[in-house]
Amino acid sequence: MDSYHVVVVGGGFGGLQAVQQLKSAPIRITLIDARNFHLFQPLLYQVATGGLSPANIATPLRSIFKRQANVQVLLGRVTDIDVEGRRVLMAEEAIGYDALIVATGSSHSYFGHEAWGSYAPGLKTVEDALAIRRRILLAFEAAEHQTDPERIKALLTFVIVGGGPTGVELAGALSEISNHTLQHEFRNINPADARIILVDHGDRVLKAYAEDLSASATKTLERLEVTVRTGAGVTQIGPDSVTIEENGKEEVVPTHSVFWAAGVKASPLGKLLSERTGAELDHAGRVQVQPDLSLQGHPEIYVIGDLAHCPDASGNPLPGVAQVAIQQGKHAAQVILQRREGKPIKPFRYHDLGSMATIGRSAAVVQMGRLKFSGFFAWVAWLFVHLMSLVRYESRALVLLQWSWSYFTWNRAASLITGEARSEDL
């Protein structure tokens, strides 16, 4: 095996694809991640709503690469990058590299209101999903103890900020929980009385989709009794209320359950790379890359996925979706091999394979170029694509079984309240 060493930081979609693309190359690869698993983020909302367990959508990295002999997986967090010495630093450990791929993704952005994070959790990690699941289920449990109608109303009010795919999918799942899953399980409250409010500052939900698909999604949400408030923004979030501004008027909505799906910011490694290499950052902290995904003046360093600001043919940055990261991971790996062999380097070109979002049971929207459709068949397509995108066959089988059971029974087997009990929970 060649002594050439490629270090990949981040085991998400982009990092995973880059390592797999280098499977047959006579080089050494080190994959570093702060977590020991690859997470299938598109299905996190189902963990947050009790439909799936974390193990259904997470796969240990060592398990994935146990048969890829040229890969070493290290659990750790990169704290610095010695660009001149070509080393990544982890606590007291330093690892040299000939080529470096950084794919550490993104986290929540509260647009300068970081204090809102404790009241309005986002959905990026397993811990986020479990925290949201806990908050949803505890709201119903707390309401069961109450006799004051206003107090019950506040506890059963759920506000989702952000009308993109995550917000829409979460709203649809919440409607199913309140109207079906929890039916007949309480004696003092009716879970179907829950109010679900979806807030987005734009003029329509799913703005990245065609207008007719957005309209279809809105109609489905309204059929599910979700209140859709577009052209509205949030000005304040507290422990027991959220303030919504619409048409110049503010409304204070009593609630203990606000969920954030409105914005993201790049991982801190973006800022670190900028300081070490002089690379420019965009407003979201993403690193501006060269056409081949490398950094200007540093052809040995590549940034991919949500951390990269990579423009499309129109000059707009590519969206932070799995397909972009996967294709960039493959491209970065190919460029590394081409540079070693002295072959011409081609710029990255994203091939849009389409977008899809589900809106509850038997409803979804799909957009693939000029092909657009919604409804049941779109939902079936969504199920198939997401099922086949899971890394392990075992996960596919378990998820298919769970989905089938849930479809016929409305049951959500993972509706567990976990975590340390606190006096303020009820």
Secondary structure, 3 states (H helix, E strand, C coil): CCCCEEEEECCCHHHHHHHHHCCCCCCEEEEEECCCEEECHHHHHHHHCCCCCHHHHEEEHHHHCCCCCCEEEEECCCCEEECCCCEEEECCEEEECCEEEECCCEEECCCCCHHHHHCCCCCCCHHHHHHHHHHHHHHHHHHHCCCCHHHHHHHCEEEEECCCHHHHHHHHHHHHHHHHHCCCCCCCCCHHHCEEEEEECCCCCCCCCCHHHHHHHHHHHHHCCEEEEECEEEEEECCCEEEEEECCEEEEEECCEEEECCCEEECCHHHHHHHHHCCCECCCCCEECCCCCEECCEEEEEECHHHEECECCCCCECCCCHHHHHHHHHHHHHHHHHHHHCCCCCCCCCCCCCEEEECCCCCEEEEECCEEEECHHHHHHHHHHHHHHCCCHHHHHHHHHHHHHHHHHCCCCCCCCCCCCCCCCC
